[in-house]
Amino acid sequence: MYKKFLLYVFYTLLLLTTRPGRATILKLATWNVEWLVSQKDTQNFPIPQDVNLRQSADFKMLLHYGGKLQADIIALQEVGSIETLNLIFPKDQYLFYISKDPIAQHTALAVRKNIFKDIKQNSDLTELSHIDRFRPLRSGLDITLYTKQSSMRILVIHLKSGCQDYPLDRPKLKPSCILLKDQQPIIQKWIQNRVKEKQAFIIIGDFNRVVSPQDLFFKSLSNIDLYFPTAYKANPCWEGNYFIDGFIIDPNANKWFLPDSLRVMKYKEQSNDAQNKLSDHCPVSVKLLVP
């Protein structure tokens, strides 16, 4: 109770010391929606035979949780199309951006309307997709959000799966770890460019890697002090594990981060059947006080 009181005082002081109309508390979330594809999407992009397409009732459940999330910015992974994304996030409330990958799984971003002065979709970080010679992976979705006083660059990623905690410094790596390791310098270069521009940024999404600043993958991303809100924390989603979904926040954006705002929205339904209909990932969120 005392801790909550201190947080209330902290947030109040932040708002009082910021001139009216100059700062907004924003909820930023990431959600891997696990093969959010429709029948129409499958006509454009092939999907594995063992993927079960969701039924109307499943989309209604996801719509319920999308509304319950009440996030202002949602990074999404495994999205078939914007049209399908509209089934769980209403288009009268959100603006939508999606990568241009020629596959069924896209990175995407939903942004609540009437918050930002301008939004720019930059070129996809396609290098993340091209590291596999045999089939394309997922590109990073690169978006710049502009307020009246500042800007923030968002990179939505969904990295190579199959190497959640295997040590990357071993002389012999399994193929999935080789591909994941090859994605690291691509993100590193993207960060270097943002640092040169003095641009506040957040990398958000499904890292498919246990997020830890001491892990080789994350440790050498940059010589600036990156912040990982989910590091060393257990994710209560389904049976629980360490976070592979999360955020990398640079020092400029970290000034806006509200302490103790990390949340995971668990599903009320907990059966295996429900997991197949909802997602094997739960939405993860933080809050920012953005000028």
C-alpha positions in Angstrom: 0.0 0.0 0.0 2.8 2.4 0.9 4.6 1.6 -2.4 1.4 2.4 -4.4 1.1 5.7 -2.5 4.7 6.6 -3.4 4.0 5.8 -7.0 0.9 7.9 -6.9 2.9 10.9 -5.5 5.6 10.3 -8.2 3.1 10.4 -11.1 1.3 13.4 -9.6 4.6 15.3 -9.3 5.5 14.4 -12.9 2.2 15.8 -14.2 2.4 18.9 -12.0 5.9 19.7 -13.1 5.0 19.3 -16.7 3.0 22.2 -18.2 -0.6 21.4 -19.1 -1.0 19.9 -22.6 2.7 19.2 -22.9 2.8 15.6 -21.8 0.7 12.5 -22.2 0.7 9.1 -20.4 0.8 6.5 -23.1 0.4 2.7 -22.7 2.8 0.8 -25.0 2.2 -2.9 -25.5 3.6 -5.8 -27.5 1.5 -8.8 -28.5 2.4 -11.9 -30.6 -1.1 -12.9 -31.8 0.1 -16.3 -33.1 -0.9 -16.8 -36.8 -3.6 -14.0 -36.9 -4.5 -14.9 -40.5 -7.9 -15.2 -42.2 -9.0 -17.4 -45.1 -8.3 -14.5 -47.4 -4.8 -14.1 -46.1 -4.1 -17.7 -47.0 -5.0 -17.0 -50.6 -2.1 -14.5 -50.7 0.5 -16.3 -48.6 0.9 -20.0 -47.9 0.8 -21.2 -44.3 1.8 -24.5 -42.7 -0.8 -27.2 -42.8 -0.9 -27.6 -39.1 -2.0 -24.0 -38.5 -5.7 -23.9 -37.4 -7.5 -20.9 -38.8 -9.5 -19.0 -36.1 -13.3 -19.0 -36.2 -15.6 -16.0 -35.7 -15.9 -16.8 -32.0 -12.1 -16.8 -31.6 -11.8 -13.3 -33.2 -14.5 -12.1 -30.8 -12.4 -13.3 -27.9 -9.3 -11.5 -29.2 -11.4 -8.4 -29.8 -12.5 -8.5 -26.2 -8.9 -8.7 -25.0 -7.7 -6.1 -27.4 -10.3 -3.7 -25.9 -9.4 -4.8 -22.3 -5.7 -4.0 -23.0 -6.6 -0.3 -23.5 -3.2 0.4 -25.0 -2.3 3.5 -27.1 0.5 1.8 -29.1 0.4 -1.9 -29.8 3.3 -3.7 -31.5 2.0 -7.0 -33.0 3.6 -10.0 -34.5 2.3 -12.8 -36.8 -0.3 -10.6 -38.5 -1.7 -11.7 -41.8 -3.0 -8.3 -43.0 -4.4 -5.0 -41.8 -7.9 -6.2 -42.8 -7.5 -9.2 -40.4 -6.0 -7.0 -37.7 -9.2 -4.9 -37.9 -11.1 -7.8 -36.5 -9.5 -7.4 -33.1 -8.7 -3.7 -33.1 -11.5 -1.4 -34.4 -10.4 0.8 -37.3 -12.5 3.7 -35.9 -10.1 3.8 -32.9 -6.7 2.9 -34.3 -4.4 3.6 -37.2 -2.6 0.6 -38.6 0.9 0.0 -40.1 2.3 -3.4 -41.4 5.5 -4.6 -42.9 5.6 -5.5 -46.6 7.0 -9.0 -46.2 5.9 -11.5 -48.9 4.9 -14.0 -46.2 1.9 -14.6 -43.9 3.5 -13.4 -40.7 4.0 -9.6 -40.6 5.1 -7.2 -37.9 2.5 -4.5 -37.4 1.7 -1.5 -35.2 -1.7 -0.2 -34.1 -1.7 3.4 -32.9 -4.7 5.1 -31.2 -6.0 7.9 -33.3 -5.7 11.6 -32.4 -2.6 11.2 -30.2 0.3 12.1 -32.5 0.9 15.1 -34.6 2.3 12.9 -37.4 3.3 9.3 -38.0 5.9 8.2 -40.6 6.4 4.7 -41.8 10.1 4.3 -42.6 11.5 1.6 -44.8 11.2 -1.9 -43.3 14.3 -3.4 -41.8 14.4 -6.1 -44.4 17.9 -7.3 -43.5 16.3 -9.2 -40.6 14.3 -11.2 -43.1 17.1 -11.9 -45.7 19.5 -13.7 -43.4 17.9 -17.0 -44.2 18.9 -18.1 -47.8 16.1 -20.7 -48.0 13.0 -18.7 -46.9 12.3 -15.2 -45.8 11.9 -14.4 -42.1 10.2 -11.3 -40.6 11.3 -7.8 -41.3 11.4 -5.1 -38.7 8.6 -2.5 -38.9 10.1 1.0 -38.5 7.8 3.8 -37.5 8.4 7.4 -36.3 5.8 9.0 -34.0 5.8 12.8 -33.7 4.2 14.8 -30.9 4.3 18.6 -30.8 7.4 18.6 -28.7 9.3 15.4 -29.5 9.5 12.3 -31.6 10.0 8.6 -30.9 11.2 5.9 -33.3 9.6 2.4 -32.9 11.1 -0.7 -34.3 8.7 -3.7 -34.1 10.6 -7.0 -34.4 9.9 -10.7 -34.5 13.3 -12.5 -34.4 14.2 -16.0 -35.4 12.7 -18.7 -33.1 14.4 -21.8 -31.6 17.2 -20.2 -29.7 15.7 -18.8 -26.5 18.5 -19.4 -24.1 21.2 -21.4 -25.9 24.7 -19.8 -25.3 25.7 -17.9 -28.5 29.4 -18.1 -27.7 29.7 -21.8 -28.2 31.9 -22.9 -31.2 29.1 -25.0 -32.7 25.6 -23.5 -32.9 22.4 -25.1 -34.1 21.0 -23.5 -37.3 18.3 -21.4 -35.5 21.0 -19.9 -33.2 23.2 -19.1 -36.2 20.4 -17.2 -37.8 19.4 -15.4 -34.6 23.1 -14.4 -34.0 23.2 -13.0 -37.6 20.3 -10.7 -36.8 22.2 -9.1 -33.9 24.5 -6.9 -35.9 21.6 -5.7 -38.0 19.8 -4.4 -34.9 23.1 -3.0 -33.6 23.6 -1.0 -36.8 20.0 0.3 -36.6 20.7 1.5 -33.0 24.0 3.1 -34.1 22.1 5.2 -36.7 19.5 6.3 -34.1 22.2 7.3 -31.7 23.9 9.4 -34.4 20.6 11.1 -35.0 20.1 11.6 -31.3 16.7 10.0 -31.9 14.7 8.6 -29.0 13.8 5.0 -29.8 12.2 1.8 -28.5 12.7 -1.7 -30.0 9.7 -3.7 -29.1 8.3 -7.2 -29.9 9.1 -10.9 -29.8 12.8 -11.3 -29.4 12.5 -15.1 -29.2 15.3 -14.8 -26.8 15.3 -14.5 -23.0 15.8 -10.8 -22.5 18.9 -10.1 -20.3 21.4 -7.3 -20.6 24.1 -9.9 -19.6 23.2 -12.1 -22.5 25.7 -12.0 -25.4 22.9 -11.1 -27.9 21.9 -8.0 -26.0 25.1 -7.1 -24.2 26.9 -6.0 -27.4 24.0 -4.2 -29.0 25.3 -0.7 -28.1 27.8 1.1 -25.9 24.9 3.4 -24.6 22.9 2.4 -21.5 19.9 0.5 -22.9 17.1 -0.3 -20.5 15.3 -3.7 -20.5 12.1 -3.5 -18.3 11.5 -7.2 -18.5 15.0 -8.3 -17.6 15.3 -11.0 -14.9 11.6 -11.1 -14.4 9.2 -14.1 -14.8 6.4 -13.8 -17.3 3.1 -15.1 -15.7 1.6 -15.9 -19.1 0.3 -19.5 -19.3 2.7 -21.7 -17.3 5.2 -18.9 -16.9 8.8 -18.4 -18.1 11.3 -15.6 -18.5 10.3 -12.9 -20.9 11.1 -13.3 -24.6 8.6 -10.5 -25.4 9.6 -7.0 -24.4 11.2 -3.6 -24.9 14.7 -2.2 -25.4 14.5 1.5 -24.4 17.3 4.0 -25.2 18.3 6.7 -22.6 16.3 9.4 -24.3 13.1 7.4 -24.3 13.9 6.0 -20.9 13.4 9.5 -19.4 9.7 9.0 -20.2 9.4 5.5 -18.7 7.1 5.3 -15.7 8.6 3.0 -13.0 6.7 -0.1 -12.0 4.4 0.2 -15.0 5.3 -3.2 -16.5 2.2 -5.4 -16.8 1.1 -8.7 -18.4 -2.5 -9.2 -19.3 -3.3 -12.8 -18.6 -6.3 -14.6 -20.2 -9.2 -15.7 -18.1 -9.4 -18.9 -20.2 -6.5 -21.2 -19.3 -7.2 -24.5 -21.2 -5.0 -25.8 -24.0 -7.9 -25.3 -26.4 -8.2 -21.6 -25.3 -4.5 -21.2 -25.9 -4.9 -22.3 -29.5 -7.8 -20.0 -30.0 -6.2 -17.0 -28.3 -2.4 -17.0 -28.5 0.6 -18.6 -26.9 1.8 -15.1 -25.9 0.1 -12.6 -23.6 0.2 -8.9 -24.2 3.0 -7.2 -22.3 2.9 -3.4 -21.6 4.6 -0.4 -20.1 3.7 3.3 -19.7 5.5 6.4 -20.8 5.0 10.0 -20.0 5.8 11.5 -23.4 6.1 15.3 -23.9 
